[in-house]
Amino acid sequence: MSGLIYRSTHRIKGYECDITGEITLPSLVNLMMDLSGQQSDSLGNTNDQMSERGLSWIIVQYDMQIERMPHRGEEIILETEAMSYNRYFTYRRFRAYDESEQLCVEVMTNFVMMDIETRKMVQIQKDLLTVYQADEIRTMVRMQKPIQLEPENRKEQDFRVRYLDIDYNRHVNNAKYFDWIINTIDPKFIMDHQMAAVTIKYEKEVEYGNSITSVMSTKEAGNGEIITAHRIMNGEDLACEAHMIWKKV
C-alpha cells in the first residue's frame, strides 16, 4: 500500500513541550494533523472544498509506536502518506524523524467522512482521494483494540469542555482528549516513564459545555512495561477508549 508522501521540517518550540523538555503528545498530534492539511492544500483538496460539499474528515483512531519523544529545540522531519481507503474508511500514516533521519514516532490513523449537518458518517467520495494516489481496498485495515480498564485500581478526574477545546468541526479537537488522559496520570509516574505505544479510539463527539470524566487504571504487563487504560465518559456515553504502554526511564 502506498500513496504520495509529503514532508516538512519543524523546530520544536518550548511551548510545545512539558516540564521534561519533551514535546507533548497533543502538540505532536496537532503538528501531524496540520501536515496532512498542508498536503491536502498542496494538492488542491482544501477544507473549503470539503465544506462546500457539506463534508468533513473525522478521526476514528490513532495507533502510535514511540521510540522517543523529540525535545525542545530539535528540528524534526514530519512525513505523512495516505495509504489506502475502502467504502467508509481511509488510512493515513505519519512519521516523525530526527535530523539524522532516525525514526522517533510512527502513527497509523483511521479517518471517516462525516456529513456536517447530520453529523453522520457517509460513504467515501472517491474523487476527493484520487489526488493522494492511495490504494483502493475492499477490506478493513486491522487496528489495535484498546485495552480495557481494570476493575480495581481506578482513578477519575472531571473536566468541563471550554470554548478553546472546540475546533472547526464544532466538537472537541481530537488532541484535547490526550490532555484529559495525561492529566489524570500522576505527574511523577510520567516523569519516571517513557511512552512506548499509544492507542486511542474515538466513539462519540463531545461538545462545548459538556462535563466529562477521565477514568484510568494501571497494571503491569509482566515484561517491565506498565499499561495505563483509559476511558473518557460524557455522562453515560463513552466518548473514547485508549491505552498507553510505558517503560521505565
Secondary structure, 3 states (H helix, E strand, C coil): CCCCEEEEEEECCHHHECCCCEECHHHHHHHHHHHHHHHHHHCCCCHHHHHHCCEEEEEEEEEEEECCCCECCCEEEEEEEEEEECCCCEEEEEEEECCCCCEEEEEEEEEEEEECCCCCEECCCHHHCHHHCCEECCCCCCCCCCCCCCCCCEEEEEEECCHHHECCCCCECCCHHHHHHHCCCCHHHHHHEEEEEEEEEECCCCCCCCEEEEEEEEEECCCCCEEEEEEEEECCEEEEEEEEEEEEC
